[in-house]
């Protein structure tokens, strides 16, 4: 559109400028030719009639002279005023001769040359010519003024018609010029913008993940070079992404394989540590401390392996929801009771069966356990757990603590895998995957989870879950 408008403006400016210059020159030529013709004919007529004019002339002679001069124009458009001293006469009786201006009369009084002036007479323009009648003595070429002055007025209606015709012609020529300019602009825009639009579509296709998109390279201009560069960039990007995907797939497979291989020895180690824990009271203090340390680390390692296996299932798209309609409040109470957190958490839950929804009970348990456990480990008591119905048929779960809160620089990263707010902390009580697993489970349910800081202090985690879900919901499709 900008290109079309630019072409139209350039065409309009060019046509207008050319038309104005042409009009001015043509108008000047028409008026100049008319003026020269009138003056030449007037001089010829005066030269022919002046010898018959007596000096000093009377009023009757002045009127006859004016009528004779006016008769030189067959169309009868001339009006003549002849003056001598205080006497004057016109070719038409009682003609006021309003076109004669004081300036023109003064110019004739001060010079023997022929002078003229164009006067606007309202609906038309008139040419007023003034000259002094001179006589030549003998053979000398120098004339002397007779005192007789002749003034002529001619309406320039014909010339005005020519000028109006020029204006009409310019106007008629401008419209086709603008139309041609717009047509050329459309053709030029099509030729320029077609490859640009193709580049835009290709770029959008690349952004949508179709990395095999390529452009047709035609010609050898700048756009062809741009298309060629785009194809090279897309090919390099496709190769890099393919390599990264391969590395990511190998890393996921390695983590899954390692986790799977560790489960069997960890099961055996857990059984052994359980036995050692039972006998720790009968061991010497140093040995008992070592046994308890091994038992704790084995539990942490087992939890880490389980989390890695869960993350691997999410990455592979193998995680599946097993939906069941349950009482959400009762499910949250069971989660706290199973982990002996009932006395550690202040709960605010609706009455039994007041809030039911179709969820995966196991995954809901994981979500609540991870959030409450995180609040107990990193926040401060009291920890609050709330459940209520939100807008648009959603269940809202809030976990609040009264600790120092989450630093603003950490908030955007709390749900990232293995993220640590303190780089110096190489080991933590958890696996670093709990909140990431929570976010994945909430996403599978079609819900949202977010973290924030409370104005009165402490952190708050908010989960919103839709209350109604299709039984066929799959994790990979959410």
Rosetta blueprint (number, residue, H / E / L):
1 X L
2 X H
3 X H
4 X H
5 X H
6 X H
7 X H
8 X H
9 X H
10 X H
11 X H
12 X H
13 X H
14 X H
15 X H
16 X H
17 X H
18 X H
19 X H
20 X H
21 X H
22 X H
23 X H
24 X H
25 X H
26 X H
27 X H
28 X H
29 X H
30 X H
31 X H
32 X H
33 X H
34 X H
35 X H
36 X H
37 X H
38 X H
39 X H
40 X H
41 X H
42 X H
43 X H
44 X H
45 X H
46 X H
47 X H
48 X H
49 X H
50 X H
51 X H
52 X H
53 X L
54 X L
55 X L
56 X L
57 X L
58 X L
59 X H
60 X H
61 X H
62 X H
63 X H
64 X H
65 X H
66 X H
67 X H
68 X H
69 X H
70 X H
71 X L
72 X L
73 X L
74 X L
75 X L
76 X L
77 X L
78 X E
79 X E
80 X E
81 X E
82 X E
83 X E
84 X E
85 X L
86 X L
87 X E
88 X E
89 X E
90 X E
91 X L
92 X L
93 X L
94 X L
95 X L
96 X L
97 X L
98 X L
99 X L
100 X L
101 X L
102 X H
103 X H
104 X H
105 X H
106 X H
107 X H
108 X H
109 X H
110 X H
111 X L
112 X L
113 X L
114 X L
115 X E
116 X E
117 X E
118 X E
119 X E
120 X E
121 X L
122 X L
123 X L
124 X L
125 X E
126 X E
127 X E
128 X E
129 X E
130 X E
131 X E
132 X E
133 X E
134 X E
135 X E
136 X E
137 X L
138 X L
139 X L
140 X L
141 X L
142 X L
143 X E
144 X E
145 X E
146 X E
147 X E
148 X E
149 X E
150 X E
151 X E
152 X E
153 X E
154 X E
155 X E
156 X L
157 X H
158 X H
159 X H
160 X H
161 X H
162 X H
163 X H
164 X H
165 X H
166 X H
167 X H
168 X H
169 X H
170 X H
171 X H
172 X H
173 X H
174 X H
175 X H
176 X H
177 X H
178 X H
179 X H
180 X H
181 X H
182 X H
183 X H
184 X H
185 X H
186 X H
187 X H
188 X H
189 X H
190 X H
191 X H
192 X H
193 X H
194 X H
195 X H
196 X H
197 X H
198 X H
199 X H
200 X H
201 X H
202 X H
203 X H
204 X H
205 X H
206 X H
207 X H
208 X L
209 X L
210 X L
211 X L
212 X L
213 X L
214 X L
215 X L
216 X L
217 X L
218 X L
219 X L
220 X L
221 X L
222 X H
223 X H
224 X H
225 X H
226 X H
227 X H
228 X H
229 X H
230 X H
231 X H
232 X H
233 X H
234 X H
235 X H
236 X H
237 X H
238 X H
239 X H
240 X H
241 X H
242 X H
243 X H
244 X H
245 X H
246 X H
247 X H
248 X H
249 X H
250 X H
251 X H
252 X H
253 X H
254 X H
255 X H
256 X H
257 X H
258 X H
259 X H
260 X H
261 X H
262 X H
263 X H
264 X H
265 X H
266 X H
267 X H
268 X H
269 X H
270 X H
271 X H
272 X H
273 X H
274 X H
275 X H
276 X H
277 X H
278 X H
279 X H
280 X H
281 X H
282 X H
283 X L
284 X L
285 X H
286 X H
287 X H
288 X H
289 X H
290 X H
291 X H
292 X H
293 X H
294 X H
295 X H
296 X H
297 X H
298 X H
299 X H
300 X H
301 X H
302 X H
303 X H
304 X H
305 X H
306 X H
307 X H
308 X H
309 X H
310 X H
311 X H
312 X H
313 X H
314 X H
315 X H
316 X H
317 X L
318 X L
319 X L
320 X L
321 X L
322 X L
323 X L
324 X E
325 X E
326 X E
327 X E
328 X H
329 X H
330 X H
331 X H
332 X H
333 X H
334 X H
335 X H
336 X H
337 X H
338 X H
339 X L
340 X L
341 X L
342 X L
343 X L
344 X L
345 X E
346 X E
347 X E
348 X E
349 X L
350 X L
351 X L
352 X L
353 X L
354 X L
355 X L
356 X E
357 X E
358 X E
359 X E
360 X L
361 X H
362 X H
363 X H
364 X H
365 X H
366 X H
367 X H
368 X H
369 X H
370 X H
371 X H
372 X H
373 X H
374 X H
375 X H
376 X H
377 X H
378 X H
379 X L
380 X L
381 X L
382 X L
383 X E
384 X E
385 X E
386 X E
387 X E
388 X E
389 X E
390 X E
391 X L
392 X L
393 X L
394 X E
395 X E
396 X E
397 X E
398 X E
399 X E
400 X E
401 X L
402 X L
403 X L
404 X L
405 X L
406 X L
407 X L
408 X H
409 X H
410 X H
411 X H
412 X L
413 X L
414 X L
415 X L
416 X L
417 X L
418 X L
419 X L
420 X L
421 X L
422 X L
423 X L
424 X L
425 X L
426 X L
427 X L
428 X L
429 X L
430 X L
431 X L
432 X L
433 X L
434 X H
435 X H
436 X H
437 X H
438 X H
439 X H
440 X H
441 X H
442 X H
443 X H
444 X H
445 X L
446 X L
447 X L
448 X E
449 X E
450 X E
451 X E
452 X E
453 X E
454 X L
455 X L
456 X L
457 X L
458 X L
459 X E
460 X E
461 X E
462 X E
463 X E
464 X E
465 X E
466 X E
467 X L
468 X L
469 X L
470 X L
471 X L
472 X L
473 X L
474 X L
475 X H
476 X H
477 X H
478 X L
